[in-house]
Amino acid sequence: MTLPGYPKYISELGFPDWVTKIDAAVYVPTTRKTLFFVGSRYWSYDDSKGEMDNGYPKMIFYEFPGIGTKVDAAFENYGFLYFSSGPRQSEYNYTTRKVVRVLLNYGWLNCY
């Protein structure tokens, strides 16, 4: 069953037409914003306003020091953001803008 009006084009969220796929997205509860990662850039979507924040996209490398240039997957857990890129995963403190530790992606699956 689909809801009326769905699916929608991602351009309806405020992305430029050249964005055809999103690499990763994560909701940040403390800011009530959703971060969308595409290639080496990211956007911030204000969920309460239902619109993209001004001044985006921004470069991942500069805005999230230590996590690299690309994000393949992201999630939030116990106040930390986790960014995956290849086999590496960064546990990130969004408030201090610092990597807390670097993990291996397959560690969550208990296989080594």
Biopython code that builds the backbone (N, CA, C, O; Angstrom):
import numpy as np
from Bio.PDB.StructureBuilder import StructureBuilder

atoms = [
    (1, "MET", "N", (0.834, -1.175, 0.000)),
    (1, "MET", "CA", (0.000, 0.000, 0.000)),
    (1, "MET", "C", (0.888, 1.250, 0.000)),
    (1, "MET", "O", (1.826, 1.348, 0.791)),
    (2, "THR", "N", (0.597, 2.180, -0.868)),
    (2, "THR", "CA", (1.327, 3.438, -0.898)),
    (2, "THR", "C", (0.409, 4.584, -0.482)),
    (2, "THR", "O", (-0.804, 4.545, -0.687)),
    (3, "LEU", "N", (1.013, 5.577, 0.091)),
    (3, "LEU", "CA", (0.258, 6.759, 0.493)),
    (3, "LEU", "C", (0.027, 7.654, -0.709)),
    (3, "LEU", "O", (0.864, 7.710, -1.609)),
    (4, "PRO", "N", (-1.096, 8.352, -0.736)),
    (4, "PRO", "CA", (-1.353, 9.267, -1.848)),
    (4, "PRO", "C", (-0.241, 10.317, -1.957)),
    (4, "PRO", "O", (0.195, 10.878, -0.952)),
    (5, "GLY", "N", (0.202, 10.569, -3.166)),
    (5, "GLY", "CA", (1.249, 11.559, -3.402)),
    (5, "GLY", "C", (2.669, 11.034, -3.262)),
    (5, "GLY", "O", (3.630, 11.790, -3.403)),
    (6, "TYR", "N", (2.804, 9.736, -2.983)),
    (6, "TYR", "CA", (4.126, 9.132, -2.816)),
    (6, "TYR", "C", (4.313, 8.038, -3.841)),
    (6, "TYR", "O", (3.323, 7.439, -4.260)),
    (7, "PRO", "N", (5.507, 7.750, -4.260)),
    (7, "PRO", "CA", (6.761, 8.386, -3.876)),
    (7, "PRO", "C", (6.879, 9.788, -4.466)),
    (7, "PRO", "O", (6.180, 10.136, -5.418)),
    (8, "LYS", "N", (7.770, 10.581, -3.888)),
    (8, "LYS", "CA", (8.021, 11.934, -4.364)),
    (8, "LYS", "C", (9.453, 12.020, -4.889)),
    (8, "LYS", "O", (10.324, 11.243, -4.498)),
    (9, "TYR", "N", (9.669, 12.962, -5.765)),
    (9, "TYR", "CA", (11.019, 13.226, -6.247)),
    (9, "TYR", "C", (11.806, 13.913, -5.133)),
    (9, "TYR", "O", (11.260, 14.738, -4.402)),
    (10, "ILE", "N", (13.092, 13.570, -5.006)),
    (10, "ILE", "CA", (13.884, 14.181, -3.943)),
    (10, "ILE", "C", (14.079, 15.678, -4.180)),
    (10, "ILE", "O", (14.396, 16.415, -3.247)),
    (11, "SER", "N", (13.897, 16.124, -5.398)),
    (11, "SER", "CA", (13.996, 17.565, -5.665)),
    (11, "SER", "C", (12.899, 18.337, -4.919)),
    (11, "SER", "O", (13.041, 19.535, -4.675)),
    (12, "GLU", "N", (11.810, 17.655, -4.560)),
    (12, "GLU", "CA", (10.730, 18.309, -3.805)),
    (12, "GLU", "C", (11.155, 18.652, -2.377)),
    (12, "GLU", "O", (10.510, 19.466, -1.715)),
    (13, "LEU", "N", (12.240, 18.032, -1.900)),
    (13, "LEU", "CA", (12.771, 18.365, -0.578)),
    (13, "LEU", "C", (13.692, 19.582, -0.631)),
    (13, "LEU", "O", (14.048, 20.134, 0.410)),
    (14, "GLY", "N", (14.075, 19.999, -1.824)),
    (14, "GLY", "CA", (14.950, 21.150, -1.968)),
    (14, "GLY", "C", (16.308, 20.834, -2.549)),
    (14, "GLY", "O", (17.186, 21.696, -2.580)),
    (15, "PHE", "N", (16.497, 19.604, -3.011)),
    (15, "PHE", "CA", (17.755, 19.243, -3.660)),
    (15, "PHE", "C", (17.755, 19.781, -5.087)),
    (15, "PHE", "O", (16.699, 19.894, -5.711)),
    (16, "PRO", "N", (18.949, 20.115, -5.610)),
    (16, "PRO", "CA", (19.018, 20.502, -7.018)),
    (16, "PRO", "C", (18.686, 19.300, -7.906)),
    (16, "PRO", "O", (18.793, 18.152, -7.474)),
    (17, "ASP", "N", (18.293, 19.567, -9.122)),
    (17, "ASP", "CA", (17.886, 18.501, -10.046)),
    (17, "ASP", "C", (18.984, 17.486, -10.329)),
    (17, "ASP", "O", (18.689, 16.335, -10.651)),
    (18, "TRP", "N", (20.257, 17.895, -10.213)),
    (18, "TRP", "CA", (21.347, 16.960, -10.512)),
    (18, "TRP", "C", (21.509, 15.878, -9.445)),
    (18, "TRP", "O", (22.180, 14.875, -9.691)),
    (19, "VAL", "N", (20.914, 16.057, -8.274)),
    (19, "VAL", "CA", (20.981, 15.025, -7.240)),
    (19, "VAL", "C", (19.916, 13.979, -7.549)),
    (19, "VAL", "O", (18.719, 14.257, -7.480)),
    (20, "THR", "N", (20.364, 12.776, -7.891)),
    (20, "THR", "CA", (19.435, 11.710, -8.252)),
    (20, "THR", "C", (19.402, 10.580, -7.231)),
    (20, "THR", "O", (18.508, 9.733, -7.259)),
    (21, "LYS", "N", (20.394, 10.571, -6.320)),
    (21, "LYS", "CA", (20.400, 9.564, -5.258)),
    (21, "LYS", "C", (21.128, 10.117, -4.057)),
    (21, "LYS", "O", (22.029, 10.946, -4.179)),
    (22, "ILE", "N", (20.722, 9.646, -2.897)),
    (22, "ILE", "CA", (21.317, 10.064, -1.637)),
    (22, "ILE", "C", (22.133, 8.890, -1.104)),
    (22, "ILE", "O", (21.645, 7.762, -1.055)),
    (23, "ASP", "N", (23.370, 9.156, -0.705)),
    (23, "ASP", "CA", (24.245, 8.101, -0.199)),
    (23, "ASP", "C", (23.879, 7.689, 1.222)),
    (23, "ASP", "O", (23.932, 6.507, 1.562)),
    (24, "ALA", "N", (23.506, 8.666, 2.054)),
    (24, "ALA", "CA", (23.181, 8.382, 3.453)),
    (24, "ALA", "C", (22.349, 9.527, 4.014)),
    (24, "ALA", "O", (22.405, 10.656, 3.525)),
    (25, "ALA", "N", (21.585, 9.219, 5.036)),
    (25, "ALA", "CA", (20.802, 10.236, 5.734)),
    (25, "ALA", "C", (20.738, 9.858, 7.202)),
    (25, "ALA", "O", (20.682, 8.678, 7.548)),
    (26, "VAL", "N", (20.747, 10.878, 8.070)),
    (26, "VAL", "CA", (20.650, 10.627, 9.503)),
    (26, "VAL", "C", (19.893, 11.776, 10.153)),
    (26, "VAL", "O", (20.111, 12.942, 9.823)),
    (27, "TYR", "N", (19.009, 11.442, 11.072)),
    (27, "TYR", "CA", (18.270, 12.436, 11.841)),
    (27, "TYR", "C", (19.060, 12.744, 13.108)),
    (27, "TYR", "O", (19.507, 11.834, 13.806)),
    (28, "VAL", "N", (19.228, 14.040, 13.404)),
    (28, "VAL", "CA", (19.944, 14.485, 14.603)),
    (28, "VAL", "C", (18.901, 15.003, 15.596)),
    (28, "VAL", "O", (18.399, 16.115, 15.434)),
    (29, "PRO", "N", (18.569, 14.213, 16.622)),
    (29, "PRO", "CA", (17.498, 14.599, 17.545)),
    (29, "PRO", "C", (17.716, 15.936, 18.251)),
    (29, "PRO", "O", (16.755, 16.671, 18.482)),
    (30, "THR", "N", (18.959, 16.264, 18.598)),
    (30, "THR", "CA", (19.207, 17.505, 19.338)),
    (30, "THR", "C", (18.924, 18.757, 18.515)),
    (30, "THR", "O", (18.597, 19.803, 19.075)),
    (31, "THR", "N", (19.048, 18.660, 17.192)),
    (31, "THR", "CA", (18.800, 19.817, 16.325)),
    (31, "THR", "C", (17.477, 19.702, 15.574)),
    (31, "THR", "O", (17.003, 20.672, 14.982)),
    (32, "ARG", "N", (16.893, 18.520, 15.604)),
    (32, "ARG", "CA", (15.676, 18.212, 14.835)),
    (32, "ARG", "C", (15.880, 18.474, 13.342)),
    (32, "ARG", "O", (15.016, 19.016, 12.652)),
    (33, "LYS", "N", (17.060, 18.064, 12.877)),
    (33, "LYS", "CA", (17.404, 18.203, 11.466)),
    (33, "LYS", "C", (17.822, 16.851, 10.921)),
    (33, "LYS", "O", (18.327, 15.998, 11.652)),
    (34, "THR", "N", (17.607, 16.669, 9.633)),
    (34, "THR", "CA", (18.064, 15.470, 8.943)),
    (34, "THR", "C", (19.203, 15.881, 8.023)),
    (34, "THR", "O", (19.076, 16.819, 7.236)),
    (35, "LEU", "N", (20.310, 15.173, 8.134)),
    (35, "LEU", "CA", (21.470, 15.433, 7.290)),
    (35, "LEU", "C", (21.471, 14.429, 6.149)),
    (35, "LEU", "O", (21.344, 13.225, 6.371)),
    (36, "PHE", "N", (21.615, 14.928, 4.934)),
    (36, "PHE", "CA", (21.649, 14.097, 3.738)),
    (36, "PHE", "C", (23.030, 14.193, 3.108)),
    (36, "PHE", "O", (23.541, 15.294, 2.904)),
    (37, "PHE", "N", (23.635, 13.061, 2.798)),
    (37, "PHE", "CA", (24.985, 13.003, 2.248)),
    (37, "PHE", "C", (24.929, 12.519, 0.800)),
    (37, "PHE", "O", (24.337, 11.486, 0.486)),
    (38, "VAL", "N", (25.567, 13.302, -0.067)),
    (38, "VAL", "CA", (25.616, 12.998, -1.498)),
    (38, "VAL", "C", (27.038, 13.271, -1.975)),
    (38, "VAL", "O", (27.481, 14.419, -1.994)),
    (39, "GLY", "N", (27.752, 12.216, -2.358)),
    (39, "GLY", "CA", (29.132, 12.403, -2.788)),
    (39, "GLY", "C", (29.964, 13.014, -1.669)),
    (39, "GLY", "O", (29.996, 12.484, -0.559)),
    (40, "SER", "N", (30.631, 14.115, -1.952)),
    (40, "SER", "CA", (31.492, 14.768, -0.957)),
    (40, "SER", "C", (30.794, 15.929, -0.244)),
    (40, "SER", "O", (31.431, 16.698, 0.476)),
    (41, "ARG", "N", (29.480, 16.047, -0.450)),
    (41, "ARG", "CA", (28.716, 17.155, 0.139)),
    (41, "ARG", "C", (27.587, 16.656, 1.021)),
    (41, "ARG", "O", (27.212, 15.484, 0.988)),
    (42, "TYR", "N", (27.052, 17.588, 1.819)),
    (42, "TYR", "CA", (25.874, 17.242, 2.608)),
    (42, "TYR", "C", (24.936, 18.430, 2.709)),
    (42, "TYR", "O", (25.341, 19.584, 2.570)),
    (43, "TRP", "N", (23.675, 18.118, 2.955)),
    (43, "TRP", "CA", (22.617, 19.102, 3.134)),
    (43, "TRP", "C", (22.008, 18.920, 4.514)),
    (43, "TRP", "O", (22.067, 17.836, 5.095)),
    (44, "SER", "N", (21.416, 20.002, 5.034)),
    (44, "SER", "CA", (20.708, 19.963, 6.308)),
    (44, "SER", "C", (19.251, 20.333, 6.047)),
    (44, "SER", "O", (18.947, 21.403, 5.520)),
    (45, "TYR", "N", (18.354, 19.415, 6.430)),
    (45, "TYR", "CA", (16.921, 19.606, 6.225)),
    (45, "TYR", "C", (16.268, 19.867, 7.575)),
    (45, "TYR", "O", (16.407, 19.071, 8.504)),
    (46, "ASP", "N", (15.558, 20.978, 7.680)),
    (46, "ASP", "CA", (14.866, 21.345, 8.914)),
    (46, "ASP", "C", (13.514, 20.642, 8.935)),
    (46, "ASP", "O", (12.588, 21.034, 8.224)),
    (47, "ASP", "N", (13.411, 19.606, 9.753)),
    (47, "ASP", "CA", (12.182, 18.811, 9.786)),
    (47, "ASP", "C", (10.991, 19.602, 10.328)),
    (47, "ASP", "O", (9.858, 19.369, 9.906)),
    (48, "SER", "N", (11.228, 20.527, 11.251)),
    (48, "SER", "CA", (10.106, 21.286, 11.812)),
    (48, "SER", "C", (9.547, 22.296, 10.810)),
    (48, "SER", "O", (8.347, 22.572, 10.818)),
    (49, "LYS", "N", (10.399, 22.848, 9.950)),
    (49, "LYS", "CA", (9.951, 23.795, 8.924)),
    (49, "LYS", "C", (9.561, 23.103, 7.621)),
    (49, "LYS", "O", (8.829, 23.659, 6.803)),
    (50, "GLY", "N", (10.064, 21.879, 7.443)),
    (50, "GLY", "CA", (9.790, 21.159, 6.205)),
    (50, "GLY", "C", (10.535, 21.734, 5.011)),
    (50, "GLY", "O", (10.030, 21.728, 3.889)),
    (51, "GLU", "N", (11.750, 22.234, 5.267)),
    (51, "GLU", "CA", (12.532, 22.806, 4.171)),
    (51, "GLU", "C", (14.024, 22.653, 4.427)),
    (51, "GLU", "O", (14.469, 22.438, 5.555)),
    (52, "MET", "N", (14.780, 22.773, 3.341)),
    (52, "MET", "CA", (16.222, 22.686, 3.403)),
    (52, "MET", "C", (16.757, 23.967, 4.038)),
    (52, "MET", "O", (16.240, 25.055, 3.782)),
    (53, "ASP", "N", (17.798, 23.835, 4.870)),
    (53, "ASP", "CA", (18.433, 25.012, 5.463)),
    (53, "ASP", "C", (19.208, 25.783, 4.399)),
    (53, "ASP", "O", (19.706, 25.196, 3.438)),
    (54, "ASN", "N", (19.306, 27.082, 4.575)),
    (54, "ASN", "CA", (20.066, 27.936, 3.659)),
    (54, "ASN", "C", (21.559, 27.658, 3.795)),
    (54, "ASN", "O", (22.033, 27.235, 4.850)),
    (55, "GLY", "N", (22.285, 27.901, 2.716)),
    (55, "GLY", "CA", (23.743, 27.782, 2.746)),
    (55, "GLY", "C", (24.274, 26.400, 2.440)),
    (55, "GLY", "O", (25.463, 26.146, 2.633)),
    (56, "TYR", "N", (23.435, 25.503, 1.973)),
    (56, "TYR", "CA", (23.851, 24.142, 1.667)),
    (56, "TYR", "C", (23.767, 23.913, 0.182)),
    (56, "TYR", "O", (22.952, 24.537, -0.498)),
    (57, "PRO", "N", (24.604, 23.018, -0.341)),
    (57, "PRO", "CA", (25.384, 21.996, 0.342)),
    (57, "PRO", "C", (26.702, 22.544, 0.883)),
    (57, "PRO", "O", (27.184, 23.596, 0.464)),
    (58, "LYS", "N", (27.266, 21.793, 1.828)),
    (58, "LYS", "CA", (28.576, 22.072, 2.391)),
    (58, "LYS", "C", (29.438, 20.827, 2.205)),
    (58, "LYS", "O", (28.932, 19.725, 1.993)),
    (59, "MET", "N", (30.731, 21.029, 2.288)),
    (59, "MET", "CA", (31.670, 19.927, 2.094)),
    (59, "MET", "C", (31.786, 19.095, 3.369)),
    (59, "MET", "O", (31.980, 19.646, 4.452)),
    (60, "ILE", "N", (31.669, 17.789, 3.250)),
    (60, "ILE", "CA", (31.765, 16.876, 4.389)),
    (60, "ILE", "C", (33.124, 17.023, 5.071)),
    (60, "ILE", "O", (33.202, 17.095, 6.297)),
    (61, "PHE", "N", (34.176, 17.068, 4.286)),
    (61, "PHE", "CA", (35.540, 17.104, 4.804)),
    (61, "PHE", "C", (35.767, 18.266, 5.770)),
    (61, "PHE", "O", (36.448, 18.112, 6.784)),
    (62, "TYR", "N", (35.190, 19.437, 5.451)),
    (62, "TYR", "CA", (35.399, 20.620, 6.284)),
    (62, "TYR", "C", (34.446, 20.688, 7.470)),
    (62, "TYR", "O", (34.828, 21.161, 8.541)),
    (63, "GLU", "N", (33.240, 20.235, 7.301)),
    (63, "GLU", "CA", (32.221, 20.367, 8.344)),
    (63, "GLU", "C", (32.232, 19.226, 9.361)),
    (63, "GLU", "O", (31.743, 19.384, 10.480)),
    (64, "PHE", "N", (32.784, 18.086, 8.974)),
    (64, "PHE", "CA", (32.869, 16.918, 9.856)),
    (64, "PHE", "C", (34.318, 16.438, 9.892)),
    (64, "PHE", "O", (34.637, 15.393, 9.324)),
    (65, "PRO", "N", (35.198, 17.189, 10.555)),
    (65, "PRO", "CA", (36.611, 16.816, 10.548)),
    (65, "PRO", "C", (36.839, 15.404, 11.077)),
    (65, "PRO", "O", (36.302, 15.005, 12.110)),
    (66, "GLY", "N", (37.654, 14.669, 10.331)),
    (66, "GLY", "CA", (38.040, 13.336, 10.770)),
    (66, "GLY", "C", (37.251, 12.191, 10.194)),
    (66, "GLY", "O", (37.652, 11.038, 10.350)),
    (67, "ILE", "N", (36.117, 12.469, 9.519)),
    (67, "ILE", "CA", (35.338, 11.334, 9.000)),
    (67, "ILE", "C", (35.612, 11.046, 7.533)),
    (67, "ILE", "O", (35.101, 10.063, 6.996)),
    (68, "GLY", "N", (36.403, 11.875, 6.878)),
    (68, "GLY", "CA", (36.723, 11.639, 5.480)),
    (68, "GLY", "C", (35.925, 12.514, 4.538)),
    (68, "GLY", "O", (35.396, 13.553, 4.932)),
    (69, "THR", "N", (35.841, 12.083, 3.288)),
    (69, "THR", "CA", (35.202, 12.905, 2.257)),
    (69, "THR", "C", (33.880, 12.346, 1.752)),
    (69, "THR", "O", (33.179, 13.014, 0.992)),
    (70, "LYS", "N", (33.527, 11.131, 2.163)),
    (70, "LYS", "CA", (32.309, 10.489, 1.667)),
    (70, "LYS", "C", (31.678, 9.669, 2.781)),
    (70, "LYS", "O", (32.374, 9.085, 3.612)),
    (71, "VAL", "N", (30.360, 9.635, 2.788)),
    (71, "VAL", "CA", (29.623, 8.849, 3.773)),
    (71, "VAL", "C", (28.748, 7.850, 3.025)),
    (71, "VAL", "O", (27.918, 8.231, 2.200)),
    (72, "ASP", "N", (28.944, 6.557, 3.325)),
    (72, "ASP", "CA", (28.148, 5.497, 2.692)),
    (72, "ASP", "C", (26.874, 5.194, 3.479)),
    (72, "ASP", "O", (25.853, 4.820, 2.902)),
    (73, "ALA", "N", (26.944, 5.358, 4.800)),
    (73, "ALA", "CA", (25.802, 5.077, 5.672)),
    (73, "ALA", "C", (25.973, 5.889, 6.953)),
    (73, "ALA", "O", (27.088, 6.245, 7.334)),
    (74, "ALA", "N", (24.849, 6.174, 7.609)),
    (74, "ALA", "CA", (24.908, 6.952, 8.847)),
    (74, "ALA", "C", (23.736, 6.579, 9.739)),
    (74, "ALA", "O", (22.656, 6.236, 9.258)),
    (75, "PHE", "N", (23.964, 6.649, 11.054)),
    (75, "PHE", "CA", (22.871, 6.475, 12.005)),
    (75, "PHE", "C", (23.233, 7.152, 13.316)),
    (75, "PHE", "O", (24.391, 7.493, 13.555)),
    (76, "GLU", "N", (22.232, 7.341, 14.158)),
    (76, "GLU", "CA", (22.406, 7.957, 15.472)),
    (76, "GLU", "C", (22.141, 6.894, 16.523)),
    (76, "GLU", "O", (21.218, 6.092, 16.383)),
    (77, "ASN", "N", (22.966, 6.888, 17.599)),
    (77, "ASN", "CA", (22.785, 5.929, 18.679)),
    (77, "ASN", "C", (23.329, 6.547, 19.967)),
    (77, "ASN", "O", (24.497, 6.930, 20.034)),
    (78, "TYR", "N", (22.478, 6.639, 20.983)),
    (78, "TYR", "CA", (22.872, 7.189, 22.283)),
    (78, "TYR", "C", (23.558, 8.544, 22.179)),
    (78, "TYR", "O", (24.521, 8.813, 22.897)),
    (79, "GLY", "N", (23.068, 9.391, 21.295)),
    (79, "GLY", "CA", (23.595, 10.743, 21.175)),
    (79, "GLY", "C", (24.798, 10.899, 20.273)),
    (79, "GLY", "O", (25.245, 12.022, 20.040)),
    (80, "PHE", "N", (25.335, 9.814, 19.762)),
    (80, "PHE", "CA", (26.467, 9.880, 18.840)),
    (80, "PHE", "C", (25.985, 9.603, 17.426)),
    (80, "PHE", "O", (25.014, 8.876, 17.216)),
    (81, "LEU", "N", (26.678, 10.194, 16.459)),
    (81, "LEU", "CA", (26.426, 9.892, 15.062)),
    (81, "LEU", "C", (27.496, 8.919, 14.608)),
    (81, "LEU", "O", (28.660, 9.041, 14.989)),
    (82, "TYR", "N", (27.103, 7.963, 13.800)),
    (82, "TYR", "CA", (28.039, 6.980, 13.256)),
    (82, "TYR", "C", (28.042, 7.123, 11.745)),
    (82, "TYR", "O", (27.002, 7.017, 11.096)),
    (83, "PHE", "N", (29.233, 7.367, 11.187)),
    (83, "PHE", "CA", (29.399, 7.547, 9.762)),
    (83, "PHE", "C", (30.260, 6.423, 9.216)),
    (83, "PHE", "O", (31.362, 6.183, 9.709)),
    (84, "SER", "N", (29.763, 5.737, 8.202)),
    (84, "SER", "CA", (30.507, 4.653, 7.574)),
    (84, "SER", "C", (31.011, 5.085, 6.212)),
    (84, "SER", "O", (30.328, 5.772, 5.453)),
    (85, "SER", "N", (32.228, 4.659, 5.931)),
    (85, "SER", "CA", (32.820, 4.848, 4.623)),
    (85, "SER", "C", (33.717, 3.648, 4.374)),
    (85, "SER", "O", (34.779, 3.518, 4.984)),
    (86, "GLY", "N", (33.290, 2.781, 3.486)),
    (86, "GLY", "CA", (34.028, 1.546, 3.256)),
    (86, "GLY", "C", (34.038, 0.717, 4.528)),
    (86, "GLY", "O", (33.001, 0.578, 5.177)),
    (87, "PRO", "N", (35.193, 0.160, 4.902)),
    (87, "PRO", "CA", (35.252, -0.694, 6.094)),
    (87, "PRO", "C", (35.342, 0.097, 7.407)),
    (87, "PRO", "O", (35.284, -0.485, 8.490)),
    (88, "ARG", "N", (35.481, 1.401, 7.307)),
    (88, "ARG", "CA", (35.712, 2.246, 8.480)),
    (88, "ARG", "C", (34.426, 2.938, 8.939)),
    (88, "ARG", "O", (33.615, 3.380, 8.126)),
    (89, "GLN", "N", (34.265, 3.019, 10.236)),
    (89, "GLN", "CA", (33.126, 3.717, 10.806)),
    (89, "GLN", "C", (33.628, 4.675, 11.885)),
    (89, "GLN", "O", (34.420, 4.291, 12.746)),
    (90, "SER", "N", (33.167, 5.909, 11.832)),
    (90, "SER", "CA", (33.564, 6.917, 12.814)),
    (90, "SER", "C", (32.419, 7.190, 13.775)),
    (90, "SER", "O", (31.298, 7.482, 13.359)),
    (91, "GLU", "N", (32.715, 7.090, 15.063)),
    (91, "GLU", "CA", (31.757, 7.501, 16.095)),
    (91, "GLU", "C", (32.015, 8.987, 16.312)),
    (91, "GLU", "O", (33.132, 9.381, 16.645)),
    (92, "TYR", "N", (31.001, 9.803, 16.127)),
    (92, "TYR", "CA", (31.181, 11.249, 16.053)),
    (92, "TYR", "C", (30.314, 11.963, 17.066)),
    (92, "TYR", "O", (29.125, 11.671, 17.196)),
    (93, "ASN", "N", (30.921, 12.916, 17.795)),
    (93, "ASN", "CA", (30.175, 13.758, 18.721)),
    (93, "ASN", "C", (29.794, 15.018, 17.952)),
    (93, "ASN", "O", (30.651, 15.850, 17.654)),
    (94, "TYR", "N", (28.520, 15.158, 17.634)),
    (94, "TYR", "CA", (28.057, 16.267, 16.802)),
    (94, "TYR", "C", (28.172, 17.602, 17.530)),
    (94, "TYR", "O", (28.389, 18.633, 16.894)),
    (95, "THR", "N", (28.032, 17.598, 18.847)),
    (95, "THR", "CA", (28.112, 18.833, 19.626)),
    (95, "THR", "C", (29.522, 19.412, 19.606)),
    (95, "THR", "O", (29.701, 20.614, 19.405)),
    (96, "THR", "N", (30.523, 18.556, 19.815)),
    (96, "THR", "CA", (31.912, 19.031, 19.844)),
    (96, "THR", "C", (32.573, 18.974, 18.472)),
    (96, "THR", "O", (33.678, 19.486, 18.290)),
    (97, "ARG", "N", (31.899, 18.354, 17.511)),
    (97, "ARG", "CA", (32.419, 18.203, 16.146)),
    (97, "ARG", "C", (33.742, 17.454, 16.123)),
    (97, "ARG", "O", (34.689, 17.855, 15.445)),
    (98, "LYS", "N", (33.793, 16.344, 16.886)),
    (98, "LYS", "CA", (35.017, 15.549, 16.944)),
    (98, "LYS", "C", (34.714, 14.068, 16.829)),
    (98, "LYS", "O", (33.679, 13.590, 17.292)),
    (99, "VAL", "N", (35.639, 13.349, 16.201)),
    (99, "VAL", "CA", (35.565, 11.892, 16.152)),
    (99, "VAL", "C", (35.946, 11.377, 17.536)),
    (99, "VAL", "O", (36.986, 11.747, 18.080)),
    (100, "VAL", "N", (35.099, 10.524, 18.097)),
    (100, "VAL", "CA", (35.355, 9.939, 19.402)),
    (100, "VAL", "C", (36.241, 8.710, 19.252)),
    (100, "VAL", "O", (37.201, 8.522, 19.999)),
    (101, "ARG", "N", (35.904, 7.882, 18.280)),
    (101, "ARG", "CA", (36.712, 6.695, 17.990)),
    (101, "ARG", "C", (36.386, 6.191, 16.598)),
    (101, "ARG", "O", (35.349, 6.514, 16.020)),
    (102, "VAL", "N", (37.297, 5.395, 16.081)),
    (102, "VAL", "CA", (37.118, 4.790, 14.762)),
    (102, "VAL", "C", (36.941, 3.297, 14.962)),
    (102, "VAL", "O", (37.707, 2.652, 15.677)),
    (103, "LEU", "N", (35.919, 2.762, 14.318)),
    (103, "LEU", "CA", (35.574, 1.344, 14.435)),
    (103, "LEU", "C", (35.629, 0.703, 13.054)),
    (103, "LEU", "O", (35.727, 1.387, 12.035)),
    (104, "LEU", "N", (35.564, -0.616, 13.044)),
    (104, "LEU", "CA", (35.413, -1.332, 11.782)),
    (104, "LEU", "C", (33.936, -1.648, 11.604)),
    (104, "LEU", "O", (33.273, -2.074, 12.549)),
    (105, "ASN", "N", (33.426, -1.446, 10.416)),
    (105, "ASN", "CA", (31.997, -1.650, 10.155)),
    (105, "ASN", "C", (31.504, -3.031, 10.544)),
    (105, "ASN", "O", (30.399, -3.162, 11.071)),
    (106, "TYR", "N", (32.291, -4.053, 10.300)),
    (106, "TYR", "CA", (31.807, -5.399, 10.565)),
    (106, "TYR", "C", (31.817, -5.736, 12.061)),
    (106, "TYR", "O", (31.349, -6.809, 12.441)),
    (107, "GLY", "N", (32.329, -4.867, 12.903)),
    (107, "GLY", "CA", (32.298, -5.090, 14.355)),
    (107, "GLY", "C", (30.897, -5.168, 14.908)),
    (107, "GLY", "O", (30.666, -5.873, 15.891)),
    (108, "TRP", "N", (29.943, -4.457, 14.299)),
    (108, "TRP", "CA", (28.540, -4.499, 14.743)),
    (108, "TRP", "C", (27.933, -5.872, 14.511)),
    (108, "TRP", "O", (26.971, -6.252, 15.179)),
    (109, "LEU", "N", (28.487, -6.610, 13.574)),
    (109, "LEU", "CA", (27.933, -7.910, 13.226)),
    (109, "LEU", "C", (28.585, -9.052, 13.990)),
    (109, "LEU", "O", (28.248, -10.217, 13.774)),
    (110, "ASN", "N", (29.520, -8.725, 14.886)),
    (110, "ASN", "CA", (30.250, -9.706, 15.667)),
    (110, "ASN", "C", (31.001, -10.718, 14.808)),
    (110, "ASN", "O", (31.114, -11.886, 15.177)),
    (111, "CYS", "N", (31.508, -10.276, 13.675)),
    (111, "CYS", "CA", (32.347, -11.156, 12.854)),
    (111, "CYS", "C", (33.680, -10.451, 12.646)),
    (111, "CYS", "O", (33.720, -9.254, 12.361)),
    (112, "TYR", "N", (34.753, -11.187, 12.787)),
    (112, "TYR", "CA", (36.078, -10.576, 12.733)),
    (112, "TYR", "C", (37.003, -11.269, 11.768)),
    (112, "TYR", "O", (38.155, -10.863, 11.617)),
]
sb = StructureBuilder()
sb.init_structure("model")
sb.init_model(0)
sb.init_chain("A")
sb.init_seg("    ")
for serial, (resi, resn, name, xyz) in enumerate(atoms, 1):
    if name == "N":
        sb.init_residue(resn, " ", resi, " ")
    sb.init_atom(name, np.array(xyz, "f"), 0.0, 1.0, " ", f" {name:<3s}", serial, name[0])
structure = sb.get_structure()
